[in-house]
């Protein structure tokens, strides 16, 4: 694995800097919008622009990569993201900011597509899961570390906007200087959202509702914190706590869900999340107990996305897994785009504490729907569950580029190539054994 990490160090370093900028940017904009007196509902619409862009970009970016190549797309979209944040600093206007958030989302979707497909190409079957795990740790640490950069300057000035632009631009340098050739890129056929829902209703519903919760957390978290009177330092700690909890609990919960019924694990995580949101809404905001609850809430909420994806894949045959990834992105995109708008409306109408009510409501619906599906359909046998490997950022099509073995397996079955089929079966079995 470490040979693969050394071979892809330029990508990983570049992504790390870009995630620092992205983490800082999301919190900075929510905080600054509140300082500028943007209505909460308007801020929610503005912040949802990123998730709408991420959704749209995940559809458009693979086509761009296939047409002009990884490096050109990466350079163009990184430049667009760098320009977008500077426009935020120059023009303090809700309409302009919404358009720039949309552009930022499209840009980052493309950056994820390029990075994840490049890493996938560089890895072998034996090291792919581990390398993508390293990538996800870097992404999470970058997003979390970016929260603390909020304390380097006054959010009311333009300095932090410039810093984000510098970080994004700096992340572009290692990619452009790499001497290694870009990988080939192929897109796949898609399964419609309706077809996927018929195959895995809970997988689709859980992915969409988890997207709504994540969109609310990262779109409105800084708004909530500012309205509660948090200092800039406490805002950064509050936002980083969600990510720290996700990083802490991602692998233990994935490990557990591979060994018992994933549906029960998801239902348990959902009801625990509801309880934690209730605790967070009644504890003194900003207290140590409050922050501990936020870490635990992040630990339940963030991993739910990867478990939802894995659960959806449990209900699919191998040849459907790759095709279904686009619809899972669509489900997450719909949820993450709608979540901040709906919760922002509730916060503006009924008070700041509706922030946690909105998050808890999404997980309450997951729990109720999981309980309903348990009565309607038998669980997948544990031995037939798809192991939870590394998963990409919410709303990116990493599932499409992480599963080449499924395509190879299906092609071997169709062609009747027994030797190739045996090789693919052994490869998948070896991967599963290593991950378990």
C-alpha positions, 0 to 999 in steps of 0.5 A: 500500500505504501508504494501506492501512497508514494506513487500518488503523493502529489494527488494526496498533498493537493487534495489535503490543501484543497480540503483545508480550503473547502472546510474553511470556506463553508464555515466562513460563508455561513458565519459571514452571512449571519454577520452581514444580516442575511435572513436565515432562510436566504442563507439556507438557500445560498448554502444549499447552492454548493450541494446543488452544484456538487450534485450537478457536477458529479453528473457533468464532470465524468463527461468532461474528464472523458472528453479533455482528460484529468489534468485539464479538468482538474486545473480548470475546476480548481481555478474556478473554485479559487475564483469563486471564493474571491468573488464572495469576498468582493461582492457581499450579495446573496444572489452572487454568493448563491451563484458562486456556491453553485460554481464551487460545488460543480468545481469540487465535484469534478475535483473529487471525480479526477482524484478518486478515479486517479487513485483507483487507477494507481491502486492494485486490487489488493491495495485499493481499499487501503489507499482510498481509506488513506484518501478519506482520512486526508479529506476528513482531516483537511475539512476538520483542520480547515475549521481552525483556520477561521481563527487566523483573521477576522471573518468580517475582512477579506483575508480569509477569503484570500486564504481559501483561494491560496489553499485551493491554488496551492493544491493545484501545483502538485497535480500539475507537476506530476510526471505520471500519465493520467489514467484512462477514464470510462463512464458506465451505464446508469440505473434509474432512481426508480429502478434502484428504489424498487431494488433497495427502498431503504437504501435510497431513502436512507441515502437521501435523508442522510444527505439532508442531515449532512447538508444541514450540518455543514450548510447551517452549522456555522449559522446556528453557532453564530446565532447562539453567540459562539466566538469564532474559536468556538464556531470552529471547534463546533464544526470540527467536532462533527468531523472528528466524531465521523472519523472516530466512528467510521471504521468501528461502525462499518466493521460492526455492520459487516458482521450483523444485520446492517439494517439493525445497525442503521436503525440503531444509529438513527435512533441514537442520533435522534436522542443526541439531537434532543440532548444537544438542543437542551444542553447549554450551547457551547458547554463541554457536555454539549461538544461531547454530544456533538462528537457523538452525533457526528460519529453516528451521522457521518458514517450513516452515508457509507452504510446506506450505500453499502446497504443499497449494494447488498440488494443488488447483483454485482453487475448492478452495483456500478450502474446504481452509483449515479442514482445513489449520488442523485438521492444524496444530492436531492437530500443535501440540497433540500435539507438546508433550505427546509431547516433554514425556513424552520429556523427563521420561523420557529427559532435557532434550535430547530437546527437540531430538530431538523437533523433529528427529524431526518434520522427519525424518518430513517428509523421509522422507515427502517422499522417499516421495511423490517416488517415488509422484507427479510434481511439480507444474510450477513454472509451476503452483505457487501463489505463497507470499504472506503467511501467517497465524499457525499455526492461524489460518484466514487462507487462508480470507480471503486468497483471495477472488480464487479464489472470484470466479474460480470464480463467473465460470466457473460463470456463464459471465461472460466479461468478469468471467472476463477481469478476474479472470484479469488480476487474478491474473496482475497479483498473481503478477507483482508478487509474483514 
